Amino acid sequence: MSGAPTGYRYPDARLLIIAKAPLPGQVKTRLIPALSAARAARLHARLLQATVANMLLARLCPITLCCAPDTLHPDFQYLAGLGAHLTRQIEGDLGERMGDALAKSLQFARYTIVIGTDCPLLDAGLIEHSIVALAGDFDAVLGPAEDGGYYLLGISRFDPRLFGDIAWGTSEVLQQTRERLKALQYRWLELQTLWDVDRPEDLGRLRATLGYD
């Protein structure tokens, strides 16, 4: 997706949303058996659609949905019809997949933010705050998650070392990323800490906060 997009408040920015197709047994596996594989997949689909639709509605910047295993799932195609651009994720660990998507995006965008679909409290206001920070004095923006990972990363310059040798999927990700940002001399802003929907204990909070069942 290139050229000069129109109709956005921040046309020089891009938002990447990393997403898996909602296939039973392949998504939200840490919620099984608290939820059946089918219910976990339906919850994933609901979070996916809500995240993308809310960001599209805000019209902050162009949005790319980075899909796995490919772009063909009907849910992805539906979101493309709403205005999301679809690309396929490369093979590799999370760092390799995010790094590839960010590097490609920054070839034509001044600032790029990457998020997932597991953080229901992440709203367009935080995305806009991140864009403004990247347009100002910061090289990166980091959104800490309660589980020791992060729900958002925004950068204005790419360095592959930011994503190498990180213990993805563990509680060490956030601190290792902070250390890497410091070592690479990034000036970064940290957002408020939010929670992801990853573990069975998150389901009660999700129901109480947003009424999801």
Backbone as ProteinMPNN parsed JSONL, in Angstrom:
{"seq_chain_A": "MSGAPTGYRYPDARLLIIAKAPLPGQVKTRLIPALSAARAARLHARLLQATVANMLLARLCPITLCCAPDTLHPDFQYLAGLGAHLTRQIEGDLGERMGDALAKSLQFARYTIVIGTDCPLLDAGLIEHSIVALAGDFDAVLGPAEDGGYYLLGISRFDPRLFGDIAWGTSEVLQQTRERLKALQYRWLELQTLWDVDRPEDLGRLRATLGYD", "coords_chain_A": {"N_chain_A": [[0.863, -1.187, 0.0], [0.884, 1.961, -1.083], [1.606, 5.389, -2.033], [-0.191, 8.518, -1.519], [-2.257, 8.56, 1.041], [-5.626, 9.621, 1.633], [-8.04, 11.465, 3.586], [-7.465, 10.891, 6.209], [-6.441, 11.713, 9.56], [-3.776, 11.509, 10.179], [-1.944, 10.965, 7.814], [0.703, 10.217, 7.319], [1.296, 8.191, 9.022], [1.068, 4.691, 9.948], [-0.963, 1.946, 10.938], [-0.472, -1.228, 12.062], [-1.997, -4.347, 12.432], [-1.613, -7.293, 13.995], [-2.73, -10.502, 13.325], [-4.278, -13.687, 13.739], [-6.117, -16.088, 11.842], [-9.392, -16.957, 12.95], [-9.425, -19.883, 13.878], [-10.615, -22.863, 15.25], [-8.863, -24.352, 17.943], [-6.448, -23.306, 17.184], [-6.157, -20.729, 17.997], [-6.163, -18.599, 20.901], [-5.42, -20.626, 22.684], [-4.559, -20.904, 25.288], [-6.788, -20.427, 26.751], [-8.223, -22.69, 26.723], [-8.926, -25.573, 28.67], [-10.902, -23.909, 29.782], [-12.582, -22.526, 28.133], [-14.238, -24.039, 25.355], [-12.59, -25.185, 22.349], [-13.939, -24.183, 20.136], [-15.462, -22.057, 21.232], [-13.404, -20.454, 22.169], [-12.256, -19.714, 19.747], [-14.368, -18.249, 18.679], [-14.434, -16.123, 20.486], [-11.931, -14.986, 19.949], [-12.413, -14.169, 17.293], [-14.353, -12.226, 17.751], [-12.95, -10.311, 19.256], [-11.014, -9.637, 17.36], [-12.589, -8.511, 15.241], [-13.768, -6.348, 16.598], [-11.528, -4.819, 17.363], [-10.341, -4.077, 14.864], [-12.495, -2.828, 13.528], [-13.078, -0.663, 15.259], [-10.725, 0.842, 15.093], [-10.672, 1.457, 12.369], [-12.939, 3.051, 12.219], [-12.121, 5.327, 13.558], [-10.484, 6.689, 11.801], [-7.793, 7.537, 11.846], [-5.332, 6.846, 10.602], [-4.055, 4.973, 7.753], [-4.751, 1.438, 7.816], [-3.31, -1.713, 8.203], [-3.961, -5.094, 8.102], [-2.263, -7.719, 9.272], [-2.084, -10.866, 8.329], [-2.457, -14.305, 9.335], [-2.939, -17.786, 8.698], [-2.95, -16.864, 6.092], [-4.565, -14.521, 3.863], [-7.166, -15.274, 3.374], [-9.332, -16.042, 4.968], [-12.822, -15.729, 5.747], [-13.466, -13.773, 7.728], [-11.28, -12.029, 7.613], [-11.588, -11.119, 5.009], [-14.035, -9.809, 5.22], [-13.3, -7.668, 6.888], [-11.523, -6.406, 5.217], [-13.315, -5.43, 3.392], [-14.39, -3.389, 4.877], [-12.372, -1.571, 4.881], [-9.763, -2.183, 5.666], [-6.402, -2.871, 4.809], [-5.0, -5.854, 3.563], [-2.359, -8.051, 4.36], [-0.102, -10.832, 4.195], [1.366, -12.532, 6.902], [4.848, -13.257, 7.376], [6.639, -16.397, 7.761], [7.889, -17.494, 10.959], [9.083, -16.484, 14.269], [7.307, -14.389, 16.665], [8.716, -11.956, 16.864], [10.174, -11.903, 14.445], [8.082, -11.796, 12.634], [6.698, -9.411, 13.327], [8.823, -7.604, 13.017], [9.394, -7.824, 10.263], [6.979, -6.833, 9.163], [6.94, -4.197, 10.193], [9.327, -3.125, 9.135], [8.779, -3.149, 6.387], [6.574, -1.428, 6.308], [7.666, 1.018, 7.143], [9.057, 1.797, 4.963], [7.531, 3.458, 3.474], [6.042, 4.951, 5.211], [6.159, 7.431, 7.789], [5.882, 6.931, 10.476], [5.117, 4.022, 12.304], [2.842, 1.888, 13.916], [2.375, -1.051, 15.764], [0.018, -3.454, 16.766], [-1.831, -5.997, 18.581], [-4.732, -8.105, 18.829], [-5.715, -8.622, 21.298], [-6.212, -6.944, 23.41], [-8.66, -5.472, 24.881], [-9.123, -2.921, 25.97], [-7.569, -1.148, 24.632], [-7.72, 1.716, 22.835], [-8.663, 4.095, 20.235], [-7.782, 6.558, 21.102], [-5.365, 6.081, 22.471], [-3.833, 5.203, 20.362], [-3.717, 7.535, 18.805], [-2.371, 9.212, 20.615], [0.076, 7.918, 20.626], [0.92, 8.279, 17.962], [1.227, 11.067, 17.884], [3.299, 11.345, 19.727], [5.387, 10.026, 18.369], [5.639, 11.698, 16.219], [6.744, 13.797, 17.427], [9.105, 14.118, 19.864], [9.944, 11.499, 20.229], [11.39, 8.291, 19.486], [10.221, 5.865, 19.715], [7.3, 4.157, 20.959], [5.874, 2.465, 23.666], [3.611, 0.108, 24.848], [2.935, -1.174, 27.819], [1.988, -4.426, 28.969], [0.077, -6.163, 31.462], [0.924, -8.783, 31.831], [3.618, -8.881, 31.413], [4.388, -8.599, 28.821], [3.924, -6.645, 25.827], [1.369, -4.496, 24.542], [1.398, -2.741, 22.475], [3.576, -1.341, 20.086], [5.294, 1.311, 18.791], [7.221, 2.819, 16.242], [9.621, 5.069, 14.748], [11.89, 4.636, 13.428], [13.66, 1.853, 12.123], [15.249, -0.982, 13.492], [16.593, -4.103, 13.249], [17.639, -5.406, 15.46], [16.062, -4.848, 17.578], [14.208, -6.819, 17.804], [15.409, -9.282, 17.93], [16.447, -12.265, 19.656], [14.622, -12.176, 21.815], [12.591, -13.311, 24.459], [9.962, -14.403, 23.45], [6.501, -14.652, 24.283], [6.79, -14.926, 26.977], [7.055, -13.668, 30.39], [9.165, -11.974, 30.304], [9.379, -10.344, 28.139], [8.687, -7.562, 27.993], [10.568, -6.243, 29.705], [12.977, -7.034, 28.509], [12.667, -5.798, 26.045], [12.632, -3.106, 26.791], [15.289, -2.901, 27.674], [16.602, -3.374, 25.273], [15.737, -1.201, 23.7], [16.965, 0.849, 25.125], [19.687, 0.156, 24.765], [19.939, 0.507, 22.032], [19.683, 3.175, 21.841], [17.224, 4.448, 21.569], [14.776, 6.945, 22.049], [12.088, 6.7, 24.082], [8.541, 6.541, 24.762], [6.409, 5.47, 27.338], [3.232, 4.046, 27.566], [0.128, 3.774, 29.456], [-0.29, 0.906, 31.573], [-1.963, -1.986, 30.469], [-4.323, -4.753, 30.332], [-4.256, -7.974, 28.772], [-6.288, -10.396, 27.014], [-5.602, -13.392, 27.685], [-5.403, -15.501, 29.475], [-7.249, -17.918, 31.483], [-8.156, -16.604, 33.823], [-8.551, -14.047, 32.921], [-11.002, -13.969, 31.734], [-13.219, -13.472, 33.402], [-12.803, -10.803, 34.043], [-13.054, -9.7, 31.534], [-15.76, -10.19, 31.007], [-16.922, -8.66, 33.05], [-16.046, -6.092, 32.452], [-16.645, -5.507, 29.737], [-18.818, -7.01, 29.078], [-18.585, -9.316, 27.548], [-19.209, -12.715, 26.644]], "CA_chain_A": [[0.0, 0.0, 0.0], [1.741, 3.13, -1.202], [0.902, 6.583, -2.464], [-0.554, 9.468, -0.473], [-3.633, 8.306, 1.462], [-6.411, 10.811, 1.943], [-9.146, 11.26, 4.503], [-6.97, 10.511, 7.53], [-5.823, 12.797, 10.327], [-2.318, 11.318, 10.198], [-1.663, 10.141, 6.635], [2.086, 9.74, 7.316], [1.401, 7.075, 9.962], [0.402, 3.434, 9.613], [-1.277, 1.046, 12.044], [-0.437, -2.641, 11.713], [-2.686, -5.204, 13.39], [-1.18, -8.671, 13.817], [-3.911, -11.316, 13.605], [-4.443, -15.043, 13.23], [-7.484, -16.471, 11.487], [-10.051, -17.561, 14.115], [-9.621, -21.303, 13.627], [-10.657, -23.591, 16.524], [-7.674, -25.108, 18.274], [-5.243, -22.608, 16.751], [-6.136, -19.4, 18.622], [-6.601, -18.541, 22.292], [-5.287, -21.986, 23.203], [-4.376, -20.872, 26.741], [-8.115, -20.347, 27.367], [-8.779, -24.034, 26.683], [-10.336, -25.942, 28.499], [-11.89, -23.011, 30.385], [-13.5, -22.426, 27.003], [-13.999, -25.02, 24.305], [-11.823, -24.643, 21.224], [-14.843, -23.407, 19.285], [-15.79, -20.795, 21.913], [-12.188, -19.635, 22.17], [-12.119, -19.149, 18.405], [-15.389, -17.204, 18.521], [-13.979, -14.956, 21.247], [-10.86, -14.388, 19.157], [-13.023, -13.482, 16.153], [-15.038, -11.034, 18.244], [-11.918, -9.332, 19.585], [-10.429, -9.217, 16.085], [-13.478, -7.603, 14.523], [-13.944, -5.119, 17.366], [-10.294, -4.028, 17.279], [-10.156, -3.499, 13.53], [-13.598, -1.915, 13.223], [-12.931, 0.56, 16.039], [-9.614, 1.626, 14.556], [-11.102, 1.994, 11.078], [-13.923, 4.108, 12.457], [-11.444, 6.535, 14.042], [-9.891, 7.372, 10.636], [-6.541, 8.195, 12.216], [-4.316, 6.566, 9.596], [-4.322, 3.704, 7.08], [-4.619, 0.26, 8.656], [-2.969, -2.968, 7.55], [-4.187, -6.291, 8.894], [-1.213, -8.695, 8.937], [-2.876, -12.075, 8.527], [-1.868, -15.64, 9.335], [-1.82, -18.159, 7.829], [-3.057, -16.156, 4.825], [-5.591, -13.47, 3.897], [-8.363, -15.802, 2.729], [-10.437, -16.333, 5.878], [-13.938, -14.785, 5.547], [-13.398, -12.636, 8.646], [-10.312, -11.087, 7.05], [-12.18, -10.52, 3.818], [-15.046, -8.868, 5.696], [-12.619, -6.461, 7.378], [-11.002, -5.719, 4.029], [-14.442, -4.684, 2.832], [-14.596, -2.188, 5.69], [-11.311, -0.61, 4.602], [-8.436, -2.625, 6.076], [-5.534, -3.473, 3.802], [-4.59, -7.169, 4.013], [-1.106, -8.662, 3.942], [0.167, -12.113, 4.842], [2.55, -12.568, 7.75], [5.88, -14.215, 7.01], [6.878, -17.443, 8.738], [8.88, -17.116, 11.957], [8.544, -16.158, 15.583], [6.58, -13.118, 16.708], [9.631, -10.868, 16.57], [10.464, -11.895, 13.015], [6.873, -11.382, 11.91], [6.498, -7.983, 13.568], [9.927, -6.865, 12.418], [9.202, -7.77, 8.815], [5.863, -5.932, 8.859], [7.338, -2.823, 10.494], [10.345, -2.69, 8.182], [8.114, -2.873, 5.112], [5.718, -0.257, 6.456], [8.468, 2.236, 7.269], [9.596, 2.175, 3.662], [6.704, 4.524, 2.897], [5.383, 5.695, 6.287], [7.116, 8.046, 8.72], [5.697, 6.313, 11.779], [4.286, 2.825, 12.242], [2.463, 1.304, 15.199], [1.888, -2.421, 15.635], [-0.767, -3.931, 17.895], [-2.533, -7.253, 18.36], [-6.19, -8.001, 18.974], [-6.021, -9.231, 22.593], [-6.285, -5.921, 24.455], [-9.936, -4.797, 24.6], [-9.149, -1.54, 26.436], [-6.765, -0.32, 23.729], [-8.653, 2.47, 22.004], [-8.068, 4.998, 19.247], [-7.103, 7.643, 21.793], [-3.99, 5.679, 22.727], [-3.139, 5.186, 19.064], [-3.436, 8.925, 18.445], [-1.324, 9.674, 21.532], [1.326, 7.323, 20.153], [1.32, 8.947, 16.723], [1.699, 12.41, 18.237], [4.616, 11.19, 20.359], [6.361, 9.681, 17.329], [5.822, 12.888, 15.383], [7.44, 14.777, 18.241], [10.467, 13.891, 20.342], [10.199, 10.107, 20.568], [11.679, 7.325, 18.427], [9.412, 4.672, 19.933], [6.265, 4.17, 21.986], [5.702, 1.113, 24.175], [2.429, -0.071, 25.686], [3.17, -2.339, 28.678], [0.876, -5.294, 29.356], [0.206, -6.67, 32.831], [1.546, -10.107, 31.865], [5.042, -8.779, 31.13], [4.611, -8.333, 27.401], [3.423, -5.319, 25.474], [0.207, -4.51, 23.649], [1.619, -1.764, 21.405], [4.919, -0.824, 19.836], [5.361, 2.252, 17.674], [8.586, 3.27, 15.966], [9.842, 5.934, 13.589], [13.071, 4.104, 12.734], [13.696, 0.405, 12.3], [16.501, -1.682, 13.724], [16.199, -5.493, 13.491], [18.108, -5.873, 16.769], [14.991, -4.629, 18.542], [13.332, -7.988, 17.841], [16.181, -10.509, 18.002], [16.783, -12.839, 20.966], [13.631, -11.829, 22.835], [11.893, -14.524, 24.917], [8.562, -14.179, 23.105], [5.538, -15.486, 24.976], [7.117, -15.025, 28.404], [6.92, -12.43, 31.154], [10.409, -11.21, 30.167], [9.383, -9.594, 26.876], [8.659, -6.114, 28.211], [11.83, -5.763, 30.247], [14.001, -7.226, 27.487], [12.464, -4.773, 25.02], [13.136, -1.862, 27.372], [16.753, -2.947, 27.645], [17.034, -3.251, 23.883], [15.522, 0.191, 23.308], [18.025, 1.645, 25.75], [20.967, -0.163, 24.134], [19.926, 1.048, 20.67], [19.587, 4.628, 21.996], [15.903, 4.981, 21.233], [14.06, 7.745, 23.055], [10.76, 6.12, 23.993], [7.46, 6.889, 25.678], [5.602, 4.334, 27.769], [1.825, 4.301, 27.814], [-0.395, 3.118, 30.639], [-0.314, -0.557, 31.548], [-3.283, -2.572, 30.229], [-4.348, -6.22, 30.386], [-4.634, -8.747, 27.592], [-7.121, -11.582, 27.225], [-4.727, -14.518, 27.359], [-5.466, -16.568, 30.462], [-8.622, -18.126, 31.965], [-8.548, -15.599, 34.819], [-8.917, -12.801, 32.24], [-12.364, -14.051, 31.198], [-14.128, -12.789, 34.308], [-12.58, -9.361, 33.879], [-13.613, -9.344, 30.239], [-17.219, -10.136, 31.154], [-17.294, -7.557, 33.938], [-15.686, -4.804, 31.854], [-17.265, -5.274, 28.442], [-20.0, -7.832, 28.889], [-18.347, -10.428, 26.647], [-19.45, -14.028, 27.241]], "C_chain_A": [[0.894, 1.231, 0.0], [0.914, 4.31, -1.682], [0.562, 7.455, -1.277], [-2.007, 9.227, -0.071], [-4.341, 9.597, 1.836], [-7.524, 10.449, 2.922], [-8.747, 10.828, 5.894], [-6.365, 11.72, 8.238], [-4.301, 12.722, 10.298], [-1.915, 10.43, 9.016], [-0.235, 9.62, 6.562], [2.307, 8.561, 8.252], [0.717, 5.838, 9.393], [0.155, 2.657, 10.898], [-1.305, -0.369, 11.504], [-1.122, -3.44, 12.82], [-2.328, -6.65, 13.07], [-2.329, -9.59, 14.219], [-3.793, -12.71, 12.993], [-5.898, -15.254, 12.835], [-8.116, -17.203, 12.672], [-10.428, -19.023, 13.888], [-9.593, -22.059, 14.951], [-9.401, -24.447, 16.729], [-6.375, -24.437, 17.898], [-5.12, -21.201, 17.327], [-6.652, -19.507, 20.046], [-6.498, -19.917, 22.969], [-5.076, -22.002, 24.715], [-5.702, -20.725, 27.488], [-8.822, -21.701, 27.372], [-8.15, -24.844, 27.833], [-11.338, -25.055, 29.227], [-12.975, -22.665, 29.372], [-13.224, -23.586, 26.058], [-13.189, -24.373, 23.185], [-12.697, -23.774, 20.333], [-15.183, -22.064, 19.921], [-14.576, -19.877, 21.97], [-11.981, -18.98, 20.815], [-13.155, -18.05, 18.169], [-15.007, -15.947, 19.294], [-12.868, -14.237, 20.494], [-11.439, -13.593, 17.987], [-13.701, -12.187, 16.591], [-14.043, -9.93, 18.597], [-11.26, -8.781, 18.316], [-11.318, -8.185, 15.398], [-13.661, -6.287, 15.273], [-12.711, -4.225, 17.259], [-10.186, -3.331, 15.943], [-11.252, -2.485, 13.224], [-13.466, -0.6, 13.983], [-11.813, 1.442, 15.495], [-9.955, 2.208, 13.192], [-12.052, 3.173, 11.261], [-13.253, 5.414, 12.864], [-10.793, 7.328, 12.919], [-8.615, 8.135, 11.003], [-5.495, 8.063, 11.111], [-4.691, 5.28, 8.881], [-3.989, 2.521, 7.975], [-4.318, -0.954, 7.795], [-3.192, -4.109, 8.528], [-3.205, -7.354, 8.406], [-1.725, -10.073, 9.317], [-2.035, -13.346, 8.533], [-3.013, -16.667, 9.426], [-1.823, -17.476, 6.461], [-4.199, -15.157, 4.957], [-6.984, -13.968, 3.512], [-9.542, -16.042, 3.664], [-11.554, -15.307, 5.69], [-13.911, -13.59, 6.494], [-12.404, -11.589, 8.155], [-10.908, -10.374, 5.843], [-13.27, -9.511, 4.181], [-14.397, -7.562, 6.139], [-11.961, -5.698, 6.238], [-12.108, -4.896, 3.374], [-14.759, -3.419, 3.604], [-13.49, -1.154, 5.489], [-9.921, -0.998, 5.059], [-7.678, -3.186, 4.876], [-5.018, -4.792, 4.356], [-3.209, -7.533, 3.482], [-0.942, -9.973, 4.708], [1.426, -11.994, 5.697], [3.573, -13.555, 7.186], [5.925, -15.32, 8.06], [7.929, -16.944, 9.743], [8.237, -16.832, 13.292], [7.902, -14.771, 15.552], [7.488, -11.947, 16.36], [9.954, -10.769, 15.09], [9.266, -11.389, 12.225], [6.587, -9.896, 12.101], [7.583, -7.151, 12.895], [9.782, -6.729, 10.92], [8.102, -6.779, 8.447], [6.238, -4.474, 9.101], [8.356, -2.3, 9.485], [9.718, -2.332, 6.843], [7.275, -1.603, 5.2], [6.523, 1.029, 6.467], [9.201, 2.602, 5.985], [8.797, 3.319, 3.041], [5.933, 5.326, 3.943], [6.432, 6.28, 7.223], [7.059, 7.392, 10.096], [4.803, 5.092, 11.602], [4.079, 2.278, 13.641], [1.94, -0.095, 14.94], [1.173, -2.813, 16.926], [-1.271, -5.333, 17.561], [-4.022, -7.034, 18.517], [-6.649, -8.481, 20.352], [-6.264, -8.229, 23.707], [-7.555, -5.087, 24.255], [-10.003, -3.349, 25.062], [-8.265, -0.612, 25.602], [-7.699, 0.391, 22.758], [-7.906, 3.429, 21.074], [-7.351, 6.169, 19.897], [-5.645, 7.313, 22.089], [-3.183, 5.596, 21.436], [-2.782, 6.614, 18.66], [-2.332, 9.499, 19.329], [0.043, 9.159, 21.078], [1.827, 7.999, 18.889], [1.895, 10.329, 17.012], [3.082, 12.335, 18.873], [5.693, 10.893, 19.324], [6.626, 10.855, 16.4], [6.585, 13.981, 16.118], [8.849, 14.347, 18.581], [10.837, 12.431, 20.533], [10.459, 9.25, 19.327], [10.784, 6.098, 18.521], [8.365, 4.945, 21.005], [6.013, 2.714, 22.372], [4.481, 1.076, 25.084], [2.579, -1.315, 26.545], [1.878, -3.117, 28.967], [1.138, -5.873, 30.738], [0.974, -7.99, 32.908], [3.04, -10.088, 31.55], [5.391, -8.676, 29.664], [4.257, -6.9, 27.08], [2.297, -5.448, 24.455], [0.372, -3.573, 22.465], [3.097, -1.443, 21.317], [4.841, 0.091, 18.62], [6.795, 2.707, 17.484], [8.596, 4.204, 14.761], [11.118, 5.556, 12.854], [13.225, 2.644, 13.1], [15.11, -0.087, 12.529], [16.144, -3.126, 14.054], [16.635, -6.027, 14.842], [17.057, -5.669, 17.857], [14.157, -5.892, 18.76], [14.085, -9.313, 17.967], [16.455, -10.945, 19.426], [15.906, -12.311, 22.092], [12.867, -13.104, 23.192], [10.392, -14.362, 24.708], [7.648, -15.168, 23.837], [5.815, -15.666, 26.452], [6.922, -13.669, 29.075], [8.159, -11.55, 31.061], [10.393, -10.246, 28.984], [9.485, -8.089, 27.099], [10.009, -5.597, 28.685], [12.969, -5.941, 29.237], [13.884, -6.17, 26.389], [12.919, -3.412, 25.532], [14.662, -1.809, 27.307], [17.288, -2.779, 26.237], [16.854, -1.826, 23.368], [16.62, 1.092, 23.866], [19.36, 1.417, 25.059], [21.067, 0.433, 22.734], [19.74, 2.565, 20.651], [18.298, 5.194, 21.388], [15.433, 5.864, 22.386], [12.607, 7.291, 22.981], [9.833, 6.607, 25.095], [6.734, 5.611, 26.057], [4.181, 4.795, 28.091], [1.398, 3.635, 29.125], [-0.378, 1.606, 30.461], [-1.748, -1.048, 31.396], [-3.182, -4.094, 30.308], [-4.799, -6.804, 29.065], [-5.576, -9.877, 27.992], [-6.319, -12.79, 26.759], [-4.949, -15.732, 28.246], [-6.906, -16.743, 30.959], [-9.073, -17.081, 32.975], [-8.921, -14.256, 34.197], [-10.378, -12.798, 31.791], [-13.367, -13.336, 32.097], [-14.017, -11.28, 34.18], [-13.169, -8.882, 32.554], [-15.139, -9.252, 30.318], [-17.646, -8.913, 31.968], [-17.075, -6.193, 33.271], [-16.51, -4.516, 30.611], [-18.49, -6.131, 28.163], [-19.824, -8.976, 27.91], [-18.668, -11.732, 27.378], [-18.877, -15.117, 26.344]], "O_chain_A": [[1.583, 1.504, 0.983], [-0.315, 4.246, -1.735], [0.974, 7.17, -0.153], [-2.911, 9.656, -0.788], [-3.715, 10.549, 2.302], [-7.896, 9.285, 3.065], [-9.603, 10.435, 6.687], [-5.844, 12.633, 7.597], [-3.62, 13.743, 10.382], [-1.58, 9.262, 9.21], [0.03, 8.674, 5.82], [3.396, 7.988, 8.273], [-0.102, 5.927, 8.478], [0.959, 2.703, 11.829], [-2.073, -0.676, 10.593], [-0.855, -3.229, 14.003], [-2.688, -7.171, 12.014], [-2.85, -9.477, 15.328], [-3.281, -12.885, 11.887], [-6.802, -14.665, 13.428], [-7.442, -17.992, 13.333], [-11.603, -19.355, 13.727], [-8.635, -21.914, 15.711], [-8.946, -25.154, 15.829], [-5.303, -24.931, 18.245], [-4.087, -20.553, 17.16], [-7.463, -20.375, 20.368], [-7.382, -20.313, 23.728], [-5.379, -23.002, 25.366], [-5.747, -20.877, 28.709], [-9.895, -21.842, 27.957], [-6.927, -24.811, 27.972], [-12.517, -25.403, 29.293], [-14.147, -22.531, 29.724], [-12.092, -24.062, 25.974], [-13.117, -23.147, 23.094], [-12.247, -22.745, 19.831], [-15.193, -21.04, 19.237], [-14.706, -18.66, 21.836], [-11.575, -17.82, 20.739], [-12.857, -17.039, 17.533], [-15.227, -14.832, 18.819], [-12.868, -13.008, 20.413], [-11.006, -12.472, 17.721], [-13.635, -11.176, 15.892], [-14.263, -8.761, 18.28], [-10.985, -7.584, 18.225], [-10.852, -7.11, 15.019], [-13.704, -5.224, 14.653], [-12.835, -3.013, 17.085], [-9.961, -2.122, 15.889], [-10.968, -1.4, 12.716], [-13.714, 0.466, 13.419], [-11.955, 2.664, 15.448], [-9.567, 3.336, 12.888], [-11.969, 4.169, 10.542], [-13.757, 6.492, 12.551], [-10.57, 8.529, 13.07], [-8.391, 9.246, 10.524], [-4.853, 9.042, 10.732], [-5.566, 4.555, 9.354], [-3.067, 2.583, 8.788], [-4.982, -1.196, 6.787], [-2.675, -4.094, 9.645], [-3.3, -7.83, 7.274], [-1.791, -10.409, 10.5], [-1.032, -13.447, 7.826], [-3.971, -16.437, 10.165], [-0.818, -17.504, 5.751], [-4.739, -14.97, 6.047], [-7.895, -13.158, 3.339], [-10.661, -16.231, 3.187], [-11.267, -14.126, 5.493], [-14.3, -12.491, 6.097], [-12.66, -10.39, 8.269], [-10.745, -9.164, 5.683], [-13.408, -8.479, 3.525], [-14.88, -6.479, 5.809], [-11.856, -4.473, 6.291], [-11.864, -3.801, 2.867], [-15.331, -2.479, 3.053], [-13.643, 0.004, 5.877], [-8.979, -0.229, 4.868], [-8.247, -3.887, 4.039], [-4.629, -4.846, 5.523], [-2.922, -7.347, 2.3], [-1.573, -10.183, 5.743], [2.429, -11.425, 5.265], [3.204, -14.567, 6.59], [5.32, -15.195, 9.124], [8.75, -16.085, 9.421], [7.019, -16.922, 13.447], [7.953, -14.072, 14.539], [7.077, -11.04, 15.637], [10.004, -9.67, 14.538], [9.422, -10.64, 11.261], [6.268, -9.198, 11.139], [7.299, -6.123, 12.28], [10.015, -5.657, 10.361], [8.269, -5.977, 7.528], [5.89, -3.605, 8.301], [8.255, -1.159, 9.034], [10.083, -1.327, 6.232], [7.267, -0.795, 4.271], [6.113, 2.024, 5.869], [9.893, 3.619, 5.936], [9.304, 4.056, 2.195], [5.242, 6.284, 3.597], [7.486, 5.677, 7.423], [8.069, 7.309, 10.794], [3.84, 5.127, 10.835], [5.009, 2.211, 14.445], [1.158, -0.311, 14.014], [1.653, -2.544, 18.027], [-1.16, -5.798, 16.427], [-4.517, -5.918, 18.359], [-7.838, -8.723, 20.557], [-6.5, -8.629, 24.847], [-7.525, -4.093, 23.53], [-10.864, -2.605, 24.592], [-8.227, 0.592, 25.853], [-8.383, -0.248, 21.959], [-6.682, 3.55, 21.129], [-6.414, 6.72, 19.318], [-4.78, 8.18, 21.968], [-1.987, 5.888, 21.426], [-1.662, 6.87, 18.219], [-1.45, 10.202, 18.836], [1.04, 9.878, 21.141], [3.021, 8.265, 18.755], [2.923, 10.713, 16.454], [3.943, 13.169, 18.59], [6.79, 11.447, 19.393], [7.723, 10.986, 15.857], [7.017, 14.965, 15.517], [9.697, 14.224, 17.697], [11.953, 12.143, 20.966], [9.849, 9.443, 18.275], [10.604, 5.374, 17.541], [8.518, 5.837, 21.84], [5.947, 1.837, 21.509], [4.336, 1.909, 25.978], [2.37, -2.422, 26.048], [0.819, -2.528, 29.181], [2.289, -6.052, 31.135], [1.602, -8.286, 33.925], [3.663, -11.143, 31.43], [6.568, -8.668, 29.303], [4.285, -6.035, 27.956], [2.27, -6.362, 23.631], [-0.438, -3.607, 21.539], [3.781, -1.292, 22.329], [4.376, -0.313, 17.554], [7.506, 2.954, 18.458], [7.729, 4.15, 13.889], [11.402, 6.089, 11.781], [12.961, 2.24, 14.232], [16.048, 0.332, 11.851], [15.455, -3.366, 15.045], [16.064, -7.003, 15.331], [17.156, -6.253, 18.936], [13.479, -6.022, 19.779], [13.457, -10.364, 18.098], [16.672, -10.113, 20.306], [16.39, -12.032, 23.189], [12.534, -13.891, 22.306], [9.639, -14.203, 25.669], [7.97, -16.347, 23.988], [5.157, -16.467, 27.115], [6.661, -12.662, 28.417], [8.202, -10.485, 31.677], [11.297, -9.422, 28.844], [10.291, -7.419, 26.453], [10.537, -4.63, 28.136], [13.835, -5.073, 29.13], [14.895, -5.702, 25.865], [13.526, -2.643, 24.786], [15.244, -0.792, 26.93], [18.307, -2.121, 26.027], [17.726, -1.303, 22.674], [17.135, 1.974, 23.178], [20.09, 2.372, 24.793], [22.15, 0.821, 22.297], [19.65, 3.171, 19.583], [18.291, 6.266, 20.783], [15.67, 5.557, 23.554], [11.954, 7.466, 21.953], [10.255, 7.016, 26.176], [6.472, 4.764, 25.203], [3.966, 5.789, 28.785], [2.21, 3.013, 29.812], [-0.444, 1.096, 29.342], [-2.645, -0.588, 32.102], [-2.084, -4.65, 30.345], [-5.606, -6.221, 28.342], [-5.649, -10.261, 29.159], [-6.355, -13.161, 25.586], [-4.712, -16.864, 27.825], [-7.703, -15.809, 30.866], [-10.245, -16.705, 32.991], [-9.536, -13.417, 34.856], [-10.932, -11.738, 31.5], [-14.271, -12.664, 31.601], [-15.021, -10.569, 34.207], [-13.718, -7.783, 32.473], [-15.736, -8.334, 29.756], [-18.604, -8.222, 31.62], [-17.836, -5.255, 33.504], [-17.018, -3.408, 30.444], [-19.127, -5.986, 27.119], [-20.815, -9.561, 27.475], [-18.431, -11.849, 28.58], [-18.976, -16.3, 26.669]]}, "name": "protein", "num_of_chains": 1, "seq": "MSGAPTGYRYPDARLLIIAKAPLPGQVKTRLIPALSAARAARLHARLLQATVANMLLARLCPITLCCAPDTLHPDFQYLAGLGAHLTRQIEGDLGERMGDALAKSLQFARYTIVIGTDCPLLDAGLIEHSIVALAGDFDAVLGPAEDGGYYLLGISRFDPRLFGDIAWGTSEVLQQTRERLKALQYRWLELQTLWDVDRPEDLGRLRATLGYD"}
